[in-house]
C-alpha cells in the first residue's frame, strides 16, 4: 500500500467513527507506530505501509479511538472489538513486527 492509499484508509475509518482529523501525516518514526494529539493531528509510521492491511487498520482504529477515549480501558477495548473483532491478534502481529524491526522496545 502506498501513502495515499493509507491516508484514504485513515479518512474512511475516521468518517466511520465520526472523528474529525485536522492533519494527517505518514513518515518515518523510530519509537512509535503512530501518535495523535487532542488538536486532531495524526501521524503514522511509514513502516505500516509494508504490513498487512488488517494490522494497519488496527493502528488506525487504535489511534482514532484515542480522540475520545484517552486510555485502554473497558470502553476502548469494547469499541476495538466492535470494529475489528479479535483485535488482539493484530496487536500481536504488530508486536512481532516491532520486535523484528527493532522499532519498539519489547514490553
C-alpha positions, 0 to 999 in steps of 0.5 A: 500500500502506498501513502495515499492509499493509507491516508484514504484508509485513515479518512474512511475509518475516521468518517466511520467513527465520526472523528474529525482529523485536522492533519494527517501525516505518514513518515518515518518514526523510530519509537512509535507506530503512530501518535495523535494529539487532542488538536486532531493531528495524526501521524503514522509510521511509514513502516505500516505501509509494508504490513498487512492491511488488517494490522494497519487498520488496527493502528488506525482504529487504535489511534482514532479511538484515542480522540475520545477515549484517552486510555485502554480501558473497558470502553476502548477495548469494547469499541476495538472489538466492535470494529475489528473483532479479535483485535488482539491478534493484530496487536500481536502481529504488530508486536512481532513486527516491532520486535523484528524491526527493532522499532519498539522496545519489547514490553 
